[in-house]
Amino acid sequence: MNQEIMTLRDLRQLLARLSKEFDGDYQIWLSSDEEGNEFLPMLRNTEFSLAVDKETKKIIFYPSHK
């Protein structure tokens, strides 16, 4: 299945939506390799690229291998 990659416009809209839904105390987490060995895209479909953990107040972004 071919997925579209998130654009800056998509990210701005997503952040605006999240800021309306959740308070400013949520932490932003990225699922990644901290050594920077690989660069992966964020998918436009947030079903595959985003999770919100309300219990720990984390917003988690997941890059994709497409």
C-alpha positions in Angstrom: 0.0 0.0 0.0 1.5 3.4 -1.0 1.3 5.9 1.7 1.7 9.7 1.3 4.5 11.4 3.3 3.5 14.1 5.8 4.2 17.7 4.6 4.9 20.8 6.7 1.3 21.8 6.1 0.1 18.5 7.4 2.3 18.8 10.5 1.1 22.3 11.2 -2.6 21.2 11.0 -1.8 18.2 13.2 -0.1 20.3 15.8 -3.0 22.8 15.8 -5.5 20.0 16.3 -3.4 18.4 19.1 -3.0 21.7 20.9 -6.8 22.1 21.0 -7.3 18.6 22.2 -4.6 18.3 24.9 -3.0 20.7 27.3 0.5 22.1 26.9 2.0 19.7 29.5 2.1 16.8 27.0 5.6 15.7 26.1 6.6 15.0 22.5 8.4 11.7 21.9 9.9 10.3 18.7 10.4 6.7 17.9 13.9 6.7 16.4 17.5 5.6 16.3 19.4 8.2 18.4 22.6 7.7 16.4 20.9 9.0 13.2 21.9 5.9 11.2 18.6 6.0 9.3 16.2 8.7 8.2 12.5 7.7 7.8 9.5 9.6 6.7 6.4 10.5 8.7 3.3 9.3 7.0 0.4 11.7 6.4 -2.1 9.1 7.8 -1.8 9.6 11.6 -3.2 6.2 12.2 0.2 4.9 11.4 2.4 7.8 12.5 1.0 9.0 15.8 0.0 7.8 19.2 -1.3 9.7 22.3 -0.7 8.2 25.7 -3.1 10.1 28.0 -1.9 8.3 31.1 1.7 9.4 30.8 0.9 12.6 28.9 3.0 11.7 25.8 2.4 12.4 22.1 4.5 9.9 20.2 5.5 10.2 16.5 6.4 7.0 14.6 8.4 7.3 11.4 7.7 4.6 8.8 9.7 2.2 6.6 6.9 2.7 4.1 
